[in-house]
């Protein structure tokens, strides 16, 4: 018995083609509803501040609402997993850092997400340095005095971290300064700052956006900055390198990722929105006030940069003798 095949008219073929290829028309008006920015760290963190600044710029420019959804904890696992499982339609975006997309794969034996396969790179958004701060009750006014204090009482002084950047900065400092400190992990840097203000921990190397306001208010003491050069926002604070830990340097970066499978047309539009927003007057206050460099890219450039950064963070973590958990 032979099957019966109905003839397909030209009109039928056109109709089927429209059904099979909805993307062209579906994405023409993107974005036409609120976009959700998922942030792996708490409100007040540098990543949160950047997400809100860029989101506001997108709203001003395109009249599209951007909702910032903070999902702190587990070294960014919660937020990263949320976006990896989200609908790939361009309306859920991970605004993150090297923590989730360069460092975590070297800090943990198993991740609940794949930093490469589960995402589409959209654009880099910025990069900056960190600042070493201590509670004023700590009797050390310089990096050298802090090192001497730590060597006098090994393991007594503690440092907090709420991101991989902050943690590795502290671990690297221990190794290069040849001191023993107690590491205390937090869900986000602002939470660690709270305990530092209360002297529950004694030191942090944190992003400038989180640490510098506390220094300027007199609530914390700055000992050094982690970059190659002094920060223009704190020109009197030496680099940790010039303060005695020769060769010390640490930085961090921000970037945007969409779920894997997001249509290229949407990624292109999202890239354009984010790059324009990062360079806008609306977002400039964040960048200038935190000493963050505006750093944008194409999706392909971010993919290449991420690969290079993953290799670099792998080397730093290995040299710091940090064993994957």
C-alpha positions as CSV (number, residue, x, y, z in Angstrom):
1,X,0.0,0.0,0.0
2,X,1.4,3.3,-1.0
3,X,1.2,6.5,1.0
4,X,-0.6,9.5,-0.4
5,X,1.4,12.7,-0.6
6,X,-0.6,15.9,-1.0
7,X,0.8,18.4,-3.5
8,X,2.2,21.6,-1.9
9,X,1.1,24.8,-3.6
10,X,3.4,27.8,-3.6
11,X,1.0,29.5,-1.1
12,X,1.4,26.5,1.2
13,X,5.2,26.6,0.9
14,X,5.2,30.2,1.9
15,X,3.0,29.5,4.9
16,X,5.3,26.7,6.0
17,X,8.4,28.8,5.6
18,X,6.9,31.5,7.8
19,X,6.2,28.9,10.5
20,X,9.6,27.5,10.3
21,X,11.4,30.8,10.3
22,X,9.7,33.0,12.9
23,X,12.9,34.6,14.1
24,X,13.1,37.4,11.5
25,X,9.8,38.9,12.4
26,X,9.9,37.9,16.1
27,X,13.1,39.7,16.8
28,X,12.5,42.8,14.7
29,X,11.0,44.7,17.6
30,X,13.5,43.4,20.2
31,X,13.4,44.6,23.0
32,X,9.7,45.2,23.5
33,X,9.3,44.1,27.1
34,X,11.4,44.4,30.3
35,X,14.9,42.9,30.4
36,X,16.1,41.2,33.5
37,X,19.7,41.6,34.6
38,X,20.8,38.8,36.9
39,X,23.7,39.8,39.2
40,X,25.7,37.2,41.2
41,X,26.4,39.6,44.0
42,X,24.4,41.5,46.6
43,X,22.9,45.0,46.2
44,X,25.7,47.6,46.7
45,X,28.4,45.5,45.2
46,X,30.4,46.9,42.2
47,X,28.6,44.5,39.8
48,X,25.3,45.6,41.2
49,X,26.2,49.2,40.8
50,X,27.3,48.7,37.2
51,X,24.2,46.7,36.3
52,X,22.0,49.5,37.6
53,X,23.9,52.2,35.9
54,X,23.9,50.4,32.6
55,X,20.3,49.4,33.0
56,X,19.2,52.9,33.7
57,X,21.1,54.1,30.6
58,X,19.3,51.5,28.4
59,X,15.9,52.7,29.9
60,X,16.7,56.3,29.1
61,X,17.8,55.5,25.6
62,X,15.3,52.9,24.5
63,X,12.4,53.4,27.1
64,X,12.7,49.6,27.9
65,X,12.6,48.8,31.6
66,X,15.6,46.9,33.0
67,X,15.0,45.0,36.2
68,X,18.1,44.1,38.3
69,X,17.7,40.7,40.0
70,X,20.4,40.1,42.7
71,X,21.1,36.4,43.3
72,X,24.2,36.4,45.6
73,X,25.9,33.3,47.1
74,X,27.8,30.2,46.3
75,X,30.5,32.0,44.4
76,X,28.0,33.1,41.7
77,X,26.6,29.6,41.2
78,X,23.0,30.6,41.9
79,X,22.9,33.5,39.4
80,X,24.9,31.7,36.7
81,X,22.7,28.6,36.9
82,X,19.6,30.8,36.8
83,X,20.6,32.4,33.5
84,X,22.0,29.1,32.0
85,X,18.5,27.7,32.4
86,X,16.6,30.8,31.3
87,X,14.7,31.1,28.0
88,X,17.2,32.2,25.2
89,X,15.2,35.1,24.1
90,X,17.4,38.1,25.1
91,X,15.3,39.1,28.1
92,X,17.5,37.4,30.7
93,X,21.1,38.6,30.9
94,X,23.9,37.7,33.3
95,X,25.9,40.8,34.3
96,X,28.9,39.1,35.9
97,X,32.6,39.1,36.4
98,X,35.7,36.9,36.1
99,X,34.4,35.1,39.2
100,X,31.9,33.1,37.3
101,X,33.5,33.0,33.9
102,X,37.3,32.7,34.5
103,X,38.1,31.8,38.2
104,X,35.4,29.4,39.4
105,X,36.4,26.6,37.0
106,X,39.8,26.5,38.7
107,X,38.5,26.9,42.2
108,X,35.9,24.1,42.1
109,X,36.1,20.5,40.9
110,X,32.6,20.7,39.6
111,X,30.4,23.6,38.5
112,X,26.6,23.5,38.1
113,X,27.1,25.4,34.9
114,X,29.5,25.4,32.0
115,X,31.1,28.9,31.6
116,X,31.5,28.4,27.9
117,X,28.8,26.0,26.6
118,X,25.9,27.4,28.6
119,X,26.2,31.0,27.4
120,X,26.6,33.4,24.5
121,X,29.1,36.2,25.1
122,X,27.5,39.6,24.5
123,X,30.1,42.3,25.5
124,X,32.7,43.2,28.1
125,X,31.5,46.1,30.3
126,X,34.4,47.3,32.3
127,X,37.5,46.5,34.3
128,X,39.3,47.9,37.4
129,X,41.5,47.4,40.4
130,X,41.0,46.6,44.0
131,X,41.9,48.3,47.3
132,X,43.4,46.8,50.5
133,X,41.5,48.0,53.5
134,X,41.7,47.3,57.2
135,X,39.6,48.1,60.3
136,X,41.1,51.2,62.0
137,X,41.6,49.2,65.2
138,X,44.3,47.2,63.4
139,X,47.6,48.8,64.5
140,X,49.0,49.0,61.0
141,X,49.1,52.1,58.8
142,X,51.1,50.6,55.9
143,X,51.3,47.3,54.1
144,X,54.7,46.7,55.6
145,X,53.3,47.2,59.1
146,X,50.4,44.8,58.4
147,X,52.9,42.2,57.2
148,X,55.0,42.6,60.3
149,X,51.9,42.2,62.5
150,X,50.7,39.1,60.6
151,X,54.1,37.5,60.9
152,X,54.2,38.2,64.6
153,X,50.9,36.4,65.2
154,X,50.4,33.8,62.3
155,X,46.8,32.9,61.6
156,X,45.3,35.4,64.1
157,X,44.5,38.2,61.6
158,X,41.6,37.4,59.1
159,X,40.6,38.6,55.7
160,X,37.2,38.4,54.1
161,X,36.1,37.9,50.5
162,X,32.8,38.0,48.7
163,X,34.0,37.2,45.2
164,X,36.7,35.1,43.6
165,X,38.6,38.4,42.7
166,X,38.7,39.4,46.3
167,X,39.5,35.9,47.5
168,X,42.4,35.3,45.1
169,X,43.7,38.8,45.8
170,X,44.0,37.9,49.5
171,X,45.4,34.5,48.9
172,X,48.0,35.9,46.5
173,X,48.9,38.5,49.1
174,X,49.5,35.8,51.7
175,X,51.7,33.9,49.4
176,X,53.8,36.8,48.1
177,X,54.1,38.5,51.5
178,X,54.8,35.1,53.2
179,X,52.2,35.5,55.9
180,X,49.4,33.3,57.3
181,X,45.9,34.8,57.5
182,X,42.5,33.2,58.2
183,X,40.2,33.4,55.2
184,X,36.5,34.1,55.9
185,X,34.2,33.7,52.9
186,X,31.0,35.8,52.3
187,X,28.2,35.8,49.7
188,X,29.2,39.2,48.5
189,X,31.8,41.9,49.2
190,X,29.4,44.4,50.9
191,X,28.5,41.7,53.4
192,X,32.2,41.2,54.2
193,X,32.6,45.0,54.5
194,X,29.9,45.1,57.2
195,X,31.9,42.6,59.3
196,X,35.1,44.5,58.6
197,X,33.5,47.7,59.9
198,X,32.7,45.7,63.1
199,X,36.2,44.3,63.3
200,X,34.9,40.7,63.0
201,X,37.5,40.4,60.2
202,X,40.6,42.7,60.0
203,X,41.4,43.0,56.3
204,X,39.9,42.9,52.8
205,X,41.2,43.4,49.3
206,X,38.0,44.5,47.6
207,X,36.8,46.3,44.5
208,X,37.3,50.1,44.7
209,X,33.6,50.7,44.3
210,X,32.9,48.9,47.6
211,X,35.9,49.8,49.6
212,X,36.8,53.4,48.7
213,X,33.6,55.1,50.1
214,X,34.3,53.5,53.5
215,X,37.9,54.9,53.3
216,X,36.7,58.4,52.4
217,X,34.2,58.4,55.2
218,X,37.0,57.4,57.7
219,X,35.5,54.1,58.6
220,X,38.3,52.0,57.1
221,X,41.9,52.6,56.5
222,X,43.4,52.0,53.0
223,X,46.9,50.4,52.9
224,X,47.3,49.9,49.1
225,X,45.8,49.4,45.7
226,X,46.2,46.2,43.6
227,X,46.8,47.7,40.2
228,X,50.0,48.6,38.4
229,X,49.5,52.3,39.1
230,X,47.9,54.3,41.8
231,X,44.2,55.0,41.5
232,X,43.3,58.6,40.5
233,X,40.6,58.4,43.1
234,X,43.1,57.7,45.8
235,X,46.4,59.2,44.7
236,X,47.9,59.1,48.2
237,X,47.4,55.3,48.5
238,X,50.4,53.4,47.2
239,X,50.2,50.3,45.1
240,X,50.7,47.1,47.0
241,X,53.8,46.5,44.8
242,X,55.4,49.8,45.7
243,X,54.5,49.3,49.4
244,X,56.8,46.3,49.5
245,X,55.1,43.2,47.9
246,X,57.1,43.4,44.7
247,X,55.3,42.1,41.6
248,X,51.8,42.1,43.2
249,X,49.0,42.9,40.8
250,X,45.3,42.0,40.6
251,X,42.4,43.3,38.6
252,X,38.8,42.3,37.7
253,X,36.4,42.7,34.9
254,X,32.7,42.8,34.1
255,X,30.8,41.3,31.2
256,X,27.4,40.4,29.9
257,X,26.3,36.9,28.8
258,X,23.0,35.6,27.4
259,X,21.8,31.9,27.6
260,X,23.1,29.6,25.0
261,X,20.9,29.4,22.0
262,X,20.0,33.1,22.0
263,X,19.4,34.1,18.3
264,X,22.4,36.0,16.7
265,X,20.1,38.9,15.8
266,X,19.1,39.3,19.4
267,X,22.7,39.1,20.6
268,X,23.7,41.8,18.1
269,X,20.9,44.1,19.3
270,X,21.7,43.4,22.9
271,X,25.4,44.1,22.3
272,X,24.5,47.4,20.7
273,X,22.3,48.4,23.6
274,X,24.9,47.5,26.2
275,X,27.9,49.1,24.5
276,X,25.9,52.3,23.9
277,X,24.8,52.3,27.5
278,X,28.3,51.7,28.9
279,X,29.6,54.7,27.0
280,X,26.6,57.0,27.8
281,X,26.5,60.0,30.0
282,X,24.0,58.2,32.2
283,X,26.4,55.5,33.2
284,X,29.5,57.7,33.3
285,X,28.9,58.6,37.0
286,X,29.5,54.9,38.0
287,X,32.6,54.5,35.9
288,X,34.2,57.8,37.0
289,X,33.3,57.6,40.7
290,X,34.6,54.0,41.0
291,X,37.7,54.2,38.9
292,X,36.3,51.6,36.5
293,X,37.5,51.6,33.0
294,X,34.9,51.5,30.2
295,X,35.8,48.3,28.4
296,X,33.4,47.0,25.7
297,X,33.8,44.4,23.0
298,X,32.1,42.4,20.3
299,X,30.8,39.0,21.3
300,X,33.7,37.3,19.5
301,X,36.2,39.5,21.2
302,X,34.7,38.7,24.6
303,X,34.8,35.0,23.9
304,X,38.6,35.3,23.1
305,X,39.2,37.5,26.1
306,X,37.4,35.1,28.4
307,X,39.6,32.2,27.2
308,X,42.7,34.2,27.9
309,X,41.5,35.3,31.3
310,X,40.5,31.7,32.3
311,X,44.1,30.6,31.5
312,X,45.5,33.6,33.5
313,X,43.3,33.0,36.5
314,X,44.2,29.3,36.4
315,X,47.9,30.1,36.6
316,X,47.3,32.6,39.5
317,X,45.2,30.1,41.5
318,X,47.7,27.3,40.9
319,X,50.6,29.5,41.9
320,X,48.8,30.5,45.1
321,X,48.5,26.8,46.0
322,X,44.7,26.9,46.2
323,X,43.3,23.4,45.9
324,X,39.9,23.1,44.1
325,X,37.0,22.5,46.5
